[in-house]
Amino acid sequence: MKIYYIPIALIGALIIFAIINKISKNKSPLKRGFISILSGLSALFIVDALSVYTGVYLPVSVLSIIISSVLGIPGVTTMLCINLAF
């Protein structure tokens, strides 16, 4: 995978969040979308950083970054549940 896919995916997720928030009549759709993306990515990197202590490991790949940026914290939680189940 090329490294430039990650910023493209993040910008695309920000645009999708902005459109959804604009349709739902939020006052600052870009800010809310950006906060959602940052919370998902920070949750992914916190899980990755704590994997040494907890034993729960999520690989940081393009797919996991896209899932965590689009779905946020629920996406990271779902990836953790799937990882623990299988």
C-alpha positions in Angstrom: 0.0 0.0 0.0 1.1 3.5 -0.7 1.6 5.9 2.1 -0.5 8.6 0.5 -3.6 6.5 0.9 -3.8 7.3 4.6 -4.2 11.1 4.3 -6.7 10.6 1.4 -8.8 8.3 3.6 -8.7 10.8 6.5 -9.7 13.7 4.3 -12.5 11.6 2.8 -13.7 10.6 6.3 -13.7 14.3 7.3 -15.7 15.2 4.3 -18.3 12.4 4.9 -18.6 13.5 8.6 -19.0 17.1 7.5 -21.8 16.2 5.1 -23.6 14.1 7.7 -23.3 16.8 10.3 -24.5 19.5 7.9 -27.5 17.4 7.0 -28.3 17.0 10.7 -28.1 20.8 11.2 -25.1 20.9 13.5 -23.5 24.3 13.9 -19.9 23.3 13.2 -19.8 20.1 11.1 -16.1 20.2 10.3 -15.1 20.6 13.9 -17.3 17.7 15.0 -16.0 15.5 12.2 -12.5 16.3 13.0 -13.0 15.5 16.7 -14.6 12.2 15.8 -11.7 11.2 13.6 -9.2 12.3 16.2 -10.9 10.3 19.0 -11.0 7.1 16.9 -7.4 7.4 15.9 -6.3 8.2 19.4 -8.2 5.2 20.7 -6.5 3.0 18.1 -3.0 4.3 19.1 -3.7 4.0 22.8 -4.8 0.3 22.3 -1.6 -0.2 20.3 0.6 1.5 22.9 -0.9 -0.5 25.8 -0.7 -3.8 24.0 2.5 -4.6 25.8 0.8 -4.4 29.1 -2.6 -5.8 28.3 -1.8 -8.5 25.7 -4.5 -7.2 23.4 -3.0 -6.3 20.0 -4.5 -4.4 17.1 -2.2 -4.1 14.1 -2.0 -0.5 12.8 -2.6 -0.9 9.1 -4.4 1.2 6.5 -7.6 -0.8 7.1 -7.5 -0.3 10.8 -6.8 3.4 10.4 -9.7 3.8 8.0 -12.1 1.9 10.3 -11.1 3.9 13.4 -11.3 7.2 11.6 -14.6 6.6 10.0 -16.3 4.8 12.9 -14.5 6.3 15.8 -14.3 4.7 19.2 -17.1 2.2 18.4 -15.1 1.0 15.4 -12.0 0.4 17.6 -14.2 -1.4 20.1 -15.6 -3.6 17.4 -12.2 -4.4 16.1 -11.1 -5.3 19.6 -14.1 -7.6 20.1 -13.6 -9.3 16.7 -9.9 -9.7 17.6 -10.7 -11.3 20.9 -13.4 -13.5 19.5 -11.2 -15.0 16.8 
